[in-house]
């Protein structure tokens, strides 16, 4: 988390939820499961890295990232 706290859900395709809650500024999570999806109520608050490539939403709106299987 690099911005203000925001609600986040991390889940795998079968629907299992790996994390759901409000992430605080400075909080970090790492997942090795793939594929998975990450949804943030305010995408600009989160810094997401997918297979070594940094992803960041430019706006504070609901944002979803899809993490594909690593090839």
PDB file of N, H, CA, C and O in Angstrom:
ATOM      1  N   UNK A   1       0.839  -1.180   0.000  1.00  0.00           N
ATOM      2  CA  UNK A   1       0.000   0.000   0.000  1.00  0.00           C
ATOM      3  C   UNK A   1       0.880   1.238   0.000  1.00  0.00           C
ATOM      4  O   UNK A   1       1.754   1.401   0.851  1.00  0.00           O
ATOM      5  N   UNK A   2       0.634   2.091  -0.955  1.00  0.00           N
ATOM      6  H   UNK A   2      -0.077   1.959  -1.646  1.00  0.00           H
ATOM      7  CA  UNK A   2       1.392   3.325  -1.026  1.00  0.00           C
ATOM      8  C   UNK A   2       0.516   4.547  -0.786  1.00  0.00           C
ATOM      9  O   UNK A   2       1.023   5.657  -0.628  1.00  0.00           O
ATOM     10  N   UNK A   3      -0.783   4.346  -0.759  1.00  0.00           N
ATOM     11  H   UNK A   3      -1.195   3.444  -0.887  1.00  0.00           H
ATOM     12  CA  UNK A   3      -1.710   5.462  -0.567  1.00  0.00           C
ATOM     13  C   UNK A   3      -2.585   5.253   0.645  1.00  0.00           C
ATOM     14  O   UNK A   3      -2.258   4.458   1.526  1.00  0.00           O
ATOM     15  N   UNK A   4      -3.705   5.968   0.696  1.00  0.00           N
ATOM     16  H   UNK A   4      -3.971   6.614  -0.019  1.00  0.00           H
ATOM     17  CA  UNK A   4      -4.620   5.835   1.818  1.00  0.00           C
ATOM     18  C   UNK A   4      -5.198   4.419   1.888  1.00  0.00           C
ATOM     19  O   UNK A   4      -5.246   3.724   0.874  1.00  0.00           O
ATOM     20  N   UNK A   5      -5.636   3.986   3.073  1.00  0.00           N
ATOM     21  H   UNK A   5      -5.597   4.550   3.897  1.00  0.00           H
ATOM     22  CA  UNK A   5      -6.223   2.652   3.209  1.00  0.00           C
ATOM     23  C   UNK A   5      -7.353   2.427   2.208  1.00  0.00           C
ATOM     24  O   UNK A   5      -8.097   3.349   1.875  1.00  0.00           O
ATOM     25  N   UNK A   6      -7.468   1.183   1.732  1.00  0.00           N
ATOM     26  H   UNK A   6      -6.863   0.434   2.002  1.00  0.00           H
ATOM     27  CA  UNK A   6      -8.534   0.829   0.800  1.00  0.00           C
ATOM     28  C   UNK A   6      -8.908  -0.638   0.981  1.00  0.00           C
ATOM     29  O   UNK A   6      -8.108  -1.445   1.455  1.00  0.00           O
ATOM     30  N   UNK A   7     -10.131  -0.965   0.597  1.00  0.00           N
ATOM     31  H   UNK A   7     -10.780  -0.310   0.212  1.00  0.00           H
ATOM     32  CA  UNK A   7     -10.598  -2.347   0.658  1.00  0.00           C
ATOM     33  C   UNK A   7     -10.019  -3.131  -0.511  1.00  0.00           C
ATOM     34  O   UNK A   7      -9.982  -2.649  -1.643  1.00  0.00           O
ATOM     35  N   UNK A   8      -9.565  -4.357  -0.214  1.00  0.00           N
ATOM     36  H   UNK A   8      -9.595  -4.747   0.706  1.00  0.00           H
ATOM     37  CA  UNK A   8      -8.909  -5.202  -1.213  1.00  0.00           C
ATOM     38  C   UNK A   8      -9.442  -6.622  -1.088  1.00  0.00           C
ATOM     39  O   UNK A   8      -9.688  -7.110   0.015  1.00  0.00           O
ATOM     40  N   UNK A   9      -9.619  -7.285  -2.239  1.00  0.00           N
ATOM     41  H   UNK A   9      -9.419  -6.889  -3.135  1.00  0.00           H
ATOM     42  CA  UNK A   9      -9.964  -8.705  -2.282  1.00  0.00           C
ATOM     43  C   UNK A   9      -8.980  -9.389  -3.221  1.00  0.00           C
ATOM     44  O   UNK A   9      -8.759  -8.928  -4.341  1.00  0.00           O
ATOM     45  N   UNK A  10      -8.390 -10.490  -2.762  1.00  0.00           N
ATOM     46  H   UNK A  10      -8.570 -10.864  -1.852  1.00  0.00           H
ATOM     47  CA  UNK A  10      -7.507 -11.308  -3.591  1.00  0.00           C
ATOM     48  C   UNK A  10      -8.122 -12.693  -3.635  1.00  0.00           C
ATOM     49  O   UNK A  10      -8.385 -13.292  -2.592  1.00  0.00           O
ATOM     50  N   UNK A  11      -8.355 -13.211  -4.850  1.00  0.00           N
ATOM     51  H   UNK A  11      -8.141 -12.725  -5.697  1.00  0.00           H
ATOM     52  CA  UNK A  11      -8.973 -14.537  -4.962  1.00  0.00           C
ATOM     53  C   UNK A  11      -8.419 -15.317  -6.146  1.00  0.00           C
ATOM     54  O   UNK A  11      -7.884 -14.744  -7.096  1.00  0.00           O
ATOM     55  N   UNK A  12      -8.558 -16.625  -6.068  1.00  0.00           N
ATOM     56  H   UNK A  12      -8.992 -17.090  -5.296  1.00  0.00           H
ATOM     57  CA  UNK A  12      -8.175 -17.514  -7.155  1.00  0.00           C
ATOM     58  C   UNK A  12      -9.429 -17.843  -7.958  1.00  0.00           C
ATOM     59  O   UNK A  12     -10.538 -17.630  -7.468  1.00  0.00           O
ATOM     60  N   UNK A  13      -9.283 -18.363  -9.194  1.00  0.00           N
ATOM     61  H   UNK A  13      -8.382 -18.537  -9.592  1.00  0.00           H
ATOM     62  CA  UNK A  13     -10.426 -18.578 -10.079  1.00  0.00           C
ATOM     63  C   UNK A  13     -11.549 -19.455  -9.520  1.00  0.00           C
ATOM     64  O   UNK A  13     -12.709 -19.268  -9.886  1.00  0.00           O
ATOM     65  N   UNK A  14     -11.228 -20.403  -8.646  1.00  0.00           N
ATOM     66  H   UNK A  14     -10.285 -20.555  -8.348  1.00  0.00           H
ATOM     67  CA  UNK A  14     -12.300 -21.261  -8.122  1.00  0.00           C
ATOM     68  C   UNK A  14     -13.155 -20.536  -7.081  1.00  0.00           C
ATOM     69  O   UNK A  14     -14.088 -21.117  -6.527  1.00  0.00           O
ATOM     70  N   UNK A  15     -12.836 -19.266  -6.815  1.00  0.00           N
ATOM     71  H   UNK A  15     -12.078 -18.794  -7.265  1.00  0.00           H
ATOM     72  CA  UNK A  15     -13.614 -18.460  -5.891  1.00  0.00           C
ATOM     73  C   UNK A  15     -13.032 -18.367  -4.490  1.00  0.00           C
ATOM     74  O   UNK A  15     -13.502 -17.569  -3.680  1.00  0.00           O
ATOM     75  N   UNK A  16     -11.997 -19.184  -4.184  1.00  0.00           N
ATOM     76  H   UNK A  16     -11.615 -19.833  -4.842  1.00  0.00           H
ATOM     77  CA  UNK A  16     -11.383 -19.122  -2.858  1.00  0.00           C
ATOM     78  C   UNK A  16     -10.784 -17.736  -2.646  1.00  0.00           C
ATOM     79  O   UNK A  16     -10.040 -17.230  -3.485  1.00  0.00           O
ATOM     80  N   UNK A  17     -11.120 -17.138  -1.518  1.00  0.00           N
ATOM     81  H   UNK A  17     -11.725 -17.549  -0.836  1.00  0.00           H
ATOM     82  CA  UNK A  17     -10.604 -15.807  -1.191  1.00  0.00           C
ATOM     83  C   UNK A  17      -9.355 -15.964  -0.341  1.00  0.00           C
ATOM     84  O   UNK A  17      -9.383 -16.580   0.724  1.00  0.00           O
ATOM     85  N   UNK A  18      -8.250 -15.392  -0.834  1.00  0.00           N
ATOM     86  H   UNK A  18      -8.227 -14.892  -1.700  1.00  0.00           H
ATOM     87  CA  UNK A  18      -6.985 -15.447  -0.118  1.00  0.00           C
ATOM     88  C   UNK A  18      -6.853 -14.289   0.862  1.00  0.00           C
ATOM     89  O   UNK A  18      -6.204 -14.421   1.899  1.00  0.00           O
ATOM     90  N   UNK A  19      -7.468 -13.154   0.536  1.00  0.00           N
ATOM     91  H   UNK A  19      -7.996 -13.046  -0.306  1.00  0.00           H
ATOM     92  CA  UNK A  19      -7.462 -11.992   1.421  1.00  0.00           C
ATOM     93  C   UNK A  19      -8.685 -11.150   1.129  1.00  0.00           C
ATOM     94  O   UNK A  19      -9.041 -10.944  -0.031  1.00  0.00           O
ATOM     95  N   UNK A  20      -9.323 -10.668   2.164  1.00  0.00           N
ATOM     96  H   UNK A  20      -9.034 -10.836   3.107  1.00  0.00           H
ATOM     97  CA  UNK A  20     -10.367  -9.658   2.030  1.00  0.00           C
ATOM     98  C   UNK A  20     -10.290  -8.764   3.264  1.00  0.00           C
ATOM     99  O   UNK A  20     -10.290  -9.245   4.398  1.00  0.00           O
ATOM    100  N   UNK A  21     -10.227  -7.482   3.028  1.00  0.00           N
ATOM    101  H   UNK A  21     -10.227  -7.091   2.107  1.00  0.00           H
ATOM    102  CA  UNK A  21     -10.139  -6.554   4.141  1.00  0.00           C
ATOM    103  C   UNK A  21      -9.622  -5.211   3.695  1.00  0.00           C
ATOM    104  O   UNK A  21      -9.451  -4.949   2.505  1.00  0.00           O
ATOM    105  N   UNK A  22      -9.377  -4.364   4.674  1.00  0.00           N
ATOM    106  H   UNK A  22      -9.517  -4.576   5.641  1.00  0.00           H
ATOM    107  CA  UNK A  22      -8.848  -3.039   4.400  1.00  0.00           C
ATOM    108  C   UNK A  22      -7.345  -3.068   4.626  1.00  0.00           C
ATOM    109  O   UNK A  22      -6.871  -3.401   5.712  1.00  0.00           O
ATOM    110  N   UNK A  23      -6.609  -2.718   3.591  1.00  0.00           N
ATOM    111  H   UNK A  23      -6.994  -2.448   2.709  1.00  0.00           H
ATOM    112  CA  UNK A  23      -5.148  -2.643   3.709  1.00  0.00           C
ATOM    113  C   UNK A  23      -4.761  -1.239   4.148  1.00  0.00           C
ATOM    114  O   UNK A  23      -5.306  -0.250   3.657  1.00  0.00           O
ATOM    115  N   UNK A  24      -3.816  -1.163   5.076  1.00  0.00           N
ATOM    116  H   UNK A  24      -3.374  -1.966   5.475  1.00  0.00           H
ATOM    117  CA  UNK A  24      -3.331   0.114   5.578  1.00  0.00           C
ATOM    118  C   UNK A  24      -2.076   0.532   4.822  1.00  0.00           C
ATOM    119  O   UNK A  24      -1.378  -0.301   4.244  1.00  0.00           O
ATOM    120  N   UNK A  25      -1.805   1.812   4.833  1.00  0.00           N
ATOM    121  H   UNK A  25      -2.372   2.489   5.303  1.00  0.00           H
ATOM    122  CA  UNK A  25      -0.604   2.345   4.191  1.00  0.00           C
ATOM    123  C   UNK A  25       0.625   1.620   4.734  1.00  0.00           C
ATOM    124  O   UNK A  25       0.782   1.478   5.947  1.00  0.00           O
ATOM    125  N   UNK A  26       1.492   1.162   3.836  1.00  0.00           N
ATOM    126  H   UNK A  26       1.364   1.277   2.850  1.00  0.00           H
ATOM    127  CA  UNK A  26       2.711   0.452   4.214  1.00  0.00           C
ATOM    128  C   UNK A  26       2.555  -1.055   4.306  1.00  0.00           C
ATOM    129  O   UNK A  26       3.554  -1.769   4.388  1.00  0.00           O
ATOM    130  N   UNK A  27       1.326  -1.558   4.297  1.00  0.00           N
ATOM    131  H   UNK A  27       0.513  -0.978   4.231  1.00  0.00           H
ATOM    132  CA  UNK A  27       1.081  -2.999   4.385  1.00  0.00           C
ATOM    133  C   UNK A  27       1.453  -3.671   3.066  1.00  0.00           C
ATOM    134  O   UNK A  27       1.240  -3.109   1.992  1.00  0.00           O
ATOM    135  N   UNK A  28       2.016  -4.888   3.157  1.00  0.00           N
ATOM    136  H   UNK A  28       2.189  -5.345   4.030  1.00  0.00           H
ATOM    137  CA  UNK A  28       2.459  -5.624   1.971  1.00  0.00           C
ATOM    138  C   UNK A  28       2.012  -7.070   2.059  1.00  0.00           C
ATOM    139  O   UNK A  28       2.070  -7.681   3.126  1.00  0.00           O
ATOM    140  N   UNK A  29       1.565  -7.619   0.935  1.00  0.00           N
ATOM    141  H   UNK A  29       1.518  -7.123   0.068  1.00  0.00           H
ATOM    142  CA  UNK A  29       1.231  -9.039   0.832  1.00  0.00           C
ATOM    143  C   UNK A  29       1.890  -9.590  -0.420  1.00  0.00           C
ATOM    144  O   UNK A  29       2.054  -8.883  -1.414  1.00  0.00           O
ATOM    145  N   UNK A  30       2.265 -10.862  -0.359  1.00  0.00           N
ATOM    146  H   UNK A  30       2.132 -11.436   0.449  1.00  0.00           H
ATOM    147  CA  UNK A  30       2.866 -11.523  -1.517  1.00  0.00           C
ATOM    148  C   UNK A  30       2.169 -12.873  -1.689  1.00  0.00           C
ATOM    149  O   UNK A  30       1.974 -13.609  -0.722  1.00  0.00           O
ATOM    150  N   UNK A  31       1.798 -13.185  -2.925  1.00  0.00           N
ATOM    151  H   UNK A  31       1.957 -12.587  -3.710  1.00  0.00           H
ATOM    152  CA  UNK A  31       1.131 -14.447  -3.236  1.00  0.00           C
ATOM    153  C   UNK A  31       1.893 -15.157  -4.338  1.00  0.00           C
ATOM    154  O   UNK A  31       2.335 -14.528  -5.299  1.00  0.00           O
ATOM    155  N   UNK A  32       2.046 -16.453  -4.203  1.00  0.00           N
ATOM    156  H   UNK A  32       1.687 -16.964  -3.422  1.00  0.00           H
ATOM    157  CA  UNK A  32       2.700 -17.260  -5.230  1.00  0.00           C
ATOM    158  C   UNK A  32       1.688 -18.027  -6.069  1.00  0.00           C
ATOM    159  O   UNK A  32       2.049 -18.609  -7.092  1.00  0.00           O
ATOM    160  N   UNK A  33       0.424 -18.035  -5.650  1.00  0.00           N
ATOM    161  H   UNK A  33       0.131 -17.563  -4.819  1.00  0.00           H
ATOM    162  CA  UNK A  33      -0.613 -18.725  -6.397  1.00  0.00           C
ATOM    163  C   UNK A  33      -0.899 -17.969  -7.696  1.00  0.00           C
ATOM    164  O   UNK A  33      -0.949 -16.739  -7.714  1.00  0.00           O
ATOM    165  N   UNK A  34      -1.083 -18.712  -8.762  1.00  0.00           N
ATOM    166  H   UNK A  34      -1.043 -19.711  -8.747  1.00  0.00           H
ATOM    167  CA  UNK A  34      -1.528 -18.129 -10.028  1.00  0.00           C
ATOM    168  C   UNK A  34      -2.414 -19.144 -10.712  1.00  0.00           C
ATOM    169  O   UNK A  34      -2.213 -20.344 -10.531  1.00  0.00           O
ATOM    170  N   UNK A  35      -3.372 -18.714 -11.479  1.00  0.00           N
ATOM    171  H   UNK A  35      -3.535 -17.738 -11.626  1.00  0.00           H
ATOM    172  CA  UNK A  35      -3.787 -17.332 -11.660  1.00  0.00           C
ATOM    173  C   UNK A  35      -4.564 -16.837 -10.437  1.00  0.00           C
ATOM    174  O   UNK A  35      -5.039 -17.629  -9.622  1.00  0.00           O
ATOM    175  N   UNK A  36      -4.683 -15.520 -10.329  1.00  0.00           N
ATOM    176  H   UNK A  36      -4.297 -14.877 -10.991  1.00  0.00           H
ATOM    177  CA  UNK A  36      -5.501 -14.911  -9.289  1.00  0.00           C
ATOM    178  C   UNK A  36      -5.912 -13.522  -9.724  1.00  0.00           C
ATOM    179  O   UNK A  36      -5.390 -12.976 -10.696  1.00  0.00           O
ATOM    180  N   UNK A  37      -6.869 -12.951  -8.980  1.00  0.00           N
ATOM    181  H   UNK A  37      -7.293 -13.395  -8.190  1.00  0.00           H
ATOM    182  CA  UNK A  37      -7.290 -11.583  -9.275  1.00  0.00           C
ATOM    183  C   UNK A  37      -7.175 -10.748  -8.010  1.00  0.00           C
ATOM    184  O   UNK A  37      -7.357 -11.235  -6.894  1.00  0.00           O
ATOM    185  N   UNK A  38      -6.870  -9.484  -8.222  1.00  0.00           N
ATOM    186  H   UNK A  38      -6.723  -9.089  -9.128  1.00  0.00           H
ATOM    187  CA  UNK A  38      -6.753  -8.518  -7.140  1.00  0.00           C
ATOM    188  C   UNK A  38      -7.714  -7.382  -7.465  1.00  0.00           C
ATOM    189  O   UNK A  38      -7.650  -6.800  -8.548  1.00  0.00           O
ATOM    190  N   UNK A  39      -8.606  -7.065  -6.526  1.00  0.00           N
ATOM    191  H   UNK A  39      -8.658  -7.537  -5.646  1.00  0.00           H
ATOM    192  CA  UNK A  39      -9.556  -5.979  -6.722  1.00  0.00           C
ATOM    193  C   UNK A  39      -9.372  -4.992  -5.579  1.00  0.00           C
ATOM    194  O   UNK A  39      -9.362  -5.379  -4.411  1.00  0.00           O
ATOM    195  N   UNK A  40      -9.228  -3.725  -5.917  1.00  0.00           N
ATOM    196  H   UNK A  40      -9.237  -3.410  -6.866  1.00  0.00           H
ATOM    197  CA  UNK A  40      -9.072  -2.670  -4.917  1.00  0.00           C
ATOM    198  C   UNK A  40     -10.156  -1.617  -5.119  1.00  0.00           C
ATOM    199  O   UNK A  40     -10.441  -1.221  -6.249  1.00  0.00           O
ATOM    200  N   UNK A  41     -10.752  -1.171  -4.029  1.00  0.00           N
ATOM    201  H   UNK A  41     -10.519  -1.493  -3.112  1.00  0.00           H
ATOM    202  CA  UNK A  41     -11.768  -0.126  -4.112  1.00  0.00           C
ATOM    203  C   UNK A  41     -11.165   1.164  -4.666  1.00  0.00           C
ATOM    204  O   UNK A  41     -11.832   1.904  -5.389  1.00  0.00           O
ATOM    205  N   UNK A  42      -9.904   1.432  -4.326  1.00  0.00           N
ATOM    206  H   UNK A  42      -9.362   0.831  -3.739  1.00  0.00           H
ATOM    207  CA  UNK A  42      -9.190   2.606  -4.832  1.00  0.00           C
ATOM    208  C   UNK A  42      -7.861   2.138  -5.408  1.00  0.00           C
ATOM    209  O   UNK A  42      -6.873   2.020  -4.683  1.00  0.00           O
ATOM    210  N   UNK A  43      -7.836   1.874  -6.689  1.00  0.00           N
ATOM    211  H   UNK A  43      -8.639   1.969  -7.278  1.00  0.00           H
ATOM    212  CA  UNK A  43      -6.647   1.327  -7.334  1.00  0.00           C
ATOM    213  C   UNK A  43      -5.401   2.167  -7.187  1.00  0.00           C
ATOM    214  O   UNK A  43      -4.295   1.626  -7.157  1.00  0.00           O
ATOM    215  N   UNK A  44      -5.548   3.481  -7.095  1.00  0.00           N
ATOM    216  H   UNK A  44      -6.446   3.921  -7.120  1.00  0.00           H
ATOM    217  CA  UNK A  44      -4.385   4.354  -6.985  1.00  0.00           C
ATOM    218  C   UNK A  44      -3.683   4.201  -5.638  1.00  0.00           C
ATOM    219  O   UNK A  44      -2.540   4.634  -5.489  1.00  0.00           O
ATOM    220  N   UNK A  45      -4.345   3.594  -4.656  1.00  0.00           N
ATOM    221  H   UNK A  45      -5.274   3.242  -4.776  1.00  0.00           H
ATOM    222  CA  UNK A  45      -3.729   3.393  -3.341  1.00  0.00           C
ATOM    223  C   UNK A  45      -2.762   2.222  -3.325  1.00  0.00           C
ATOM    224  O   UNK A  45      -1.904   2.131  -2.446  1.00  0.00           O
ATOM    225  N   UNK A  46      -2.897   1.329  -4.291  1.00  0.00           N
ATOM    226  H   UNK A  46      -3.593   1.402  -5.005  1.00  0.00           H
ATOM    227  CA  UNK A  46      -2.124   0.088  -4.310  1.00  0.00           C
ATOM    228  C   UNK A  46      -1.015   0.130  -5.337  1.00  0.00           C
ATOM    229  O   UNK A  46      -1.166   0.721  -6.406  1.00  0.00           O
ATOM    230  N   UNK A  47       0.092  -0.496  -5.010  1.00  0.00           N
ATOM    231  H   UNK A  47       0.215  -0.976  -4.141  1.00  0.00           H
ATOM    232  CA  UNK A  47       1.154  -0.743  -5.977  1.00  0.00           C
ATOM    233  C   UNK A  47       1.203  -2.257  -6.142  1.00  0.00           C
ATOM    234  O   UNK A  47       1.503  -2.981  -5.193  1.00  0.00           O
ATOM    235  N   UNK A  48       0.911  -2.727  -7.336  1.00  0.00           N
ATOM    236  H   UNK A  48       0.667  -2.139  -8.107  1.00  0.00           H
ATOM    237  CA  UNK A  48       0.838  -4.164  -7.607  1.00  0.00           C
ATOM    238  C   UNK A  48       1.984  -4.540  -8.544  1.00  0.00           C
ATOM    239  O   UNK A  48       2.234  -3.863  -9.541  1.00  0.00           O
ATOM    240  N   UNK A  49       2.674  -5.628  -8.207  1.00  0.00           N
ATOM    241  H   UNK A  49       2.470  -6.177  -7.396  1.00  0.00           H
ATOM    242  CA  UNK A  49       3.724  -6.143  -9.077  1.00  0.00           C
ATOM    243  C   UNK A  49       3.305  -7.522  -9.548  1.00  0.00           C
ATOM    244  O   UNK A  49       3.035  -8.407  -8.736  1.00  0.00           O
ATOM    245  N   UNK A  50       3.252  -7.705 -10.857  1.00  0.00           N
ATOM    246  H   UNK A  50       3.472  -6.987 -11.516  1.00  0.00           H
ATOM    247  CA  UNK A  50       2.840  -8.979 -11.448  1.00  0.00           C
ATOM    248  C   UNK A  50       4.021  -9.535 -12.229  1.00  0.00           C
ATOM    249  O   UNK A  50       4.453  -8.952 -13.223  1.00  0.00           O
ATOM    250  N   UNK A  51       4.535 -10.668 -11.769  1.00  0.00           N
ATOM    251  H   UNK A  51       4.184 -11.142 -10.961  1.00  0.00           H
ATOM    252  CA  UNK A  51       5.681 -11.327 -12.396  1.00  0.00           C
ATOM    253  C   UNK A  51       6.828 -10.345 -12.656  1.00  0.00           C
ATOM    254  O   UNK A  51       7.427 -10.336 -13.731  1.00  0.00           O
ATOM    255  N   UNK A  52       7.116  -9.525 -11.651  1.00  0.00           N
ATOM    256  H   UNK A  52       6.629  -9.532 -10.777  1.00  0.00           H
ATOM    257  CA  UNK A  52       8.241  -8.604 -11.725  1.00  0.00           C
ATOM    258  C   UNK A  52       7.955  -7.265 -12.383  1.00  0.00           C
ATOM    259  O   UNK A  52       8.824  -6.394 -12.408  1.00  0.00           O
ATOM    260  N   UNK A  53       6.747  -7.086 -12.918  1.00  0.00           N
ATOM    261  H   UNK A  53       6.042  -7.794 -12.897  1.00  0.00           H
ATOM    262  CA  UNK A  53       6.405  -5.832 -13.581  1.00  0.00           C
ATOM    263  C   UNK A  53       5.427  -5.042 -12.732  1.00  0.00           C
ATOM    264  O   UNK A  53       4.349  -5.529 -12.391  1.00  0.00           O
ATOM    265  N   UNK A  54       5.812  -3.817 -12.391  1.00  0.00           N
ATOM    266  H   UNK A  54       6.688  -3.422 -12.667  1.00  0.00           H
ATOM    267  CA  UNK A  54       4.979  -2.975 -11.534  1.00  0.00           C
ATOM    268  C   UNK A  54       3.752  -2.481 -12.287  1.00  0.00           C
ATOM    269  O   UNK A  54       3.848  -2.021 -13.425  1.00  0.00           O
ATOM    270  N   UNK A  55       2.599  -2.583 -11.637  1.00  0.00           N
ATOM    271  H   UNK A  55       2.520  -2.957 -10.713  1.00  0.00           H
ATOM    272  CA  UNK A  55       1.327  -2.109 -12.186  1.00  0.00           C
ATOM    273  C   UNK A  55       0.796  -1.064 -11.210  1.00  0.00           C
ATOM    274  O   UNK A  55       0.869  -1.270  -9.999  1.00  0.00           O
ATOM    275  N   UNK A  56       0.275   0.028 -11.697  1.00  0.00           N
ATOM    276  H   UNK A  56       0.216   0.195 -12.681  1.00  0.00           H
ATOM    277  CA  UNK A  56      -0.333   0.995 -10.796  1.00  0.00           C
ATOM    278  C   UNK A  56      -1.450   1.710 -11.515  1.00  0.00           C
ATOM    279  O   UNK A  56      -1.281   2.184 -12.639  1.00  0.00           O
ATOM    280  N   UNK A  57      -2.590   1.784 -10.863  1.00  0.00           N
ATOM    281  H   UNK A  57      -2.727   1.399  -9.951  1.00  0.00           H
ATOM    282  CA  UNK A  57      -3.728   2.506 -11.424  1.00  0.00           C
ATOM    283  C   UNK A  57      -3.503   3.999 -11.235  1.00  0.00           C
ATOM    284  O   UNK A  57      -2.957   4.427 -10.218  1.00  0.00           O
ATOM    285  N   UNK A  58      -3.915   4.774 -12.196  1.00  0.00           N
ATOM    286  H   UNK A  58      -4.358   4.427 -13.022  1.00  0.00           H
ATOM    287  CA  UNK A  58      -3.712   6.219 -12.134  1.00  0.00           C
ATOM    288  C   UNK A  58      -4.821   6.929 -11.369  1.00  0.00           C
ATOM    289  O   UNK A  58      -4.656   8.073 -10.946  1.00  0.00           O
ATOM    290  N   UNK A  59      -5.964   6.241 -11.191  1.00  0.00           N
ATOM    291  H   UNK A  59      -6.099   5.312 -11.534  1.00  0.00           H
ATOM    292  CA  UNK A  59      -7.109   6.896 -10.568  1.00  0.00           C
ATOM    293  C   UNK A  59      -7.559   6.149  -9.324  1.00  0.00           C
ATOM    294  O   UNK A  59      -7.326   4.950  -9.177  1.00  0.00           O
ATOM    295  N   UNK A  60      -8.205   6.883  -8.438  1.00  0.00           N
ATOM    296  H   UNK A  60      -8.394   7.858  -8.557  1.00  0.00           H
ATOM    297  CA  UNK A  60      -8.718   6.312  -7.186  1.00  0.00           C
ATOM    298  C   UNK A  60     -10.122   5.751  -7.414  1.00  0.00           C
ATOM    299  O   UNK A  60     -11.084   6.174  -6.774  1.00  0.00           O
ATOM    300  N   UNK A  61     -10.220   4.799  -8.330  1.00  0.00           N
ATOM    301  H   UNK A  61      -9.438   4.455  -8.850  1.00  0.00           H
ATOM    302  CA  UNK A  61     -11.490   4.128  -8.622  1.00  0.00           C
ATOM    303  C   UNK A  61     -11.289   2.623  -8.478  1.00  0.00           C
ATOM    304  O   UNK A  61     -10.155   2.153  -8.393  1.00  0.00           O
ATOM    305  N   UNK A  62     -12.379   1.871  -8.451  1.00  0.00           N
ATOM    306  H   UNK A  62     -13.300   2.253  -8.520  1.00  0.00           H
ATOM    307  CA  UNK A  62     -12.297   0.408  -8.357  1.00  0.00           C
ATOM    308  C   UNK A  62     -11.441  -0.109  -9.502  1.00  0.00           C
ATOM    309  O   UNK A  62     -11.677   0.209 -10.668  1.00  0.00           O
ATOM    310  N   UNK A  63     -10.452  -0.906  -9.155  1.00  0.00           N
ATOM    311  H   UNK A  63     -10.260  -1.165  -8.208  1.00  0.00           H
ATOM    312  CA  UNK A  63      -9.511  -1.417 -10.148  1.00  0.00           C
ATOM    313  C   UNK A  63      -9.300  -2.901  -9.919  1.00  0.00           C
ATOM    314  O   UNK A  63      -9.225  -3.357  -8.778  1.00  0.00           O
ATOM    315  N   UNK A  64      -9.204  -3.659 -11.015  1.00  0.00           N
ATOM    316  H   UNK A  64      -9.265  -3.288 -11.942  1.00  0.00           H
ATOM    317  CA  UNK A  64      -8.948  -5.096 -10.922  1.00  0.00           C
ATOM    318  C   UNK A  64      -7.731  -5.444 -11.765  1.00  0.00           C
ATOM    319  O   UNK A  64      -7.576  -4.982 -12.895  1.00  0.00           O
ATOM    320  N   UNK A  65      -6.875  -6.271 -11.181  1.00  0.00           N
ATOM    321  H   UNK A  65      -7.001  -6.646 -10.263  1.00  0.00           H
ATOM    322  CA  UNK A  65      -5.723  -6.803 -11.897  1.00  0.00           C
ATOM    323  C   UNK A  65      -5.878  -8.306 -11.993  1.00  0.00           C
ATOM    324  O   UNK A  65      -6.277  -8.944 -11.019  1.00  0.00           O
ATOM    325  N   UNK A  66      -5.573  -8.886 -13.137  1.00  0.00           N
ATOM    326  H   UNK A  66      -5.249  -8.368 -13.928  1.00  0.00           H
ATOM    327  CA  UNK A  66      -5.571 -10.335 -13.327  1.00  0.00           C
ATOM    328  C   UNK A  66      -4.119 -10.792 -13.391  1.00  0.00           C
ATOM    329  O   UNK A  66      -3.311 -10.251 -14.146  1.00  0.00           O
ATOM    330  N   UNK A  67      -3.814 -11.787 -12.591  1.00  0.00           N
ATOM    331  H   UNK A  67      -4.471 -12.226 -11.978  1.00  0.00           H
ATOM    332  CA  UNK A  67      -2.452 -12.331 -12.566  1.00  0.00           C
ATOM    333  C   UNK A  67      -2.489 -13.685 -13.268  1.00  0.00           C
ATOM    334  O   UNK A  67      -3.030 -14.648 -12.723  1.00  0.00           O
ATOM    335  N   UNK A  68      -1.916 -13.772 -14.479  1.00  0.00           N
ATOM    336  H   UNK A  68      -1.477 -12.990 -14.922  1.00  0.00           H
ATOM    337  CA  UNK A  68      -1.942 -15.032 -15.212  1.00  0.00           C
ATOM    338  C   UNK A  68      -0.941 -16.031 -14.620  1.00  0.00           C
ATOM    339  O   UNK A  68      -0.061 -15.669 -13.839  1.00  0.00           O
ATOM    340  N   UNK A  69      -1.103 -17.284 -15.013  1.00  0.00           N
ATOM    341  H   UNK A  69      -1.818 -17.577 -15.648  1.00  0.00           H
ATOM    342  CA  UNK A  69      -0.121 -18.292 -14.616  1.00  0.00           C
ATOM    343  C   UNK A  69       1.212 -17.897 -15.190  1.00  0.00           C
ATOM    344  O   UNK A  69       1.305 -17.326 -16.277  1.00  0.00           O
ATOM    345  N   UNK A  70       2.237 -18.212 -14.437  1.00  0.00           N
ATOM    346  H   UNK A  70       2.161 -18.676 -13.554  1.00  0.00           H
ATOM    347  CA  UNK A  70       3.589 -17.919 -14.908  1.00  0.00           C
ATOM    348  C   UNK A  70       3.980 -18.973 -15.935  1.00  0.00           C
ATOM    349  O   UNK A  70       3.817 -20.169 -15.695  1.00  0.00           O
ATOM    350  N   UNK A  71       4.492 -18.533 -17.071  1.00  0.00           N
ATOM    351  H   UNK A  71       4.625 -17.561 -17.266  1.00  0.00           H
ATOM    352  CA  UNK A  71       4.862 -19.497 -18.121  1.00  0.00           C
ATOM    353  C   UNK A  71       6.296 -19.910 -18.020  1.00  0.00           C
ATOM    354  O   UNK A  71       6.765 -20.714 -18.826  1.00  0.00           O
TER     355      UNK A  71
END
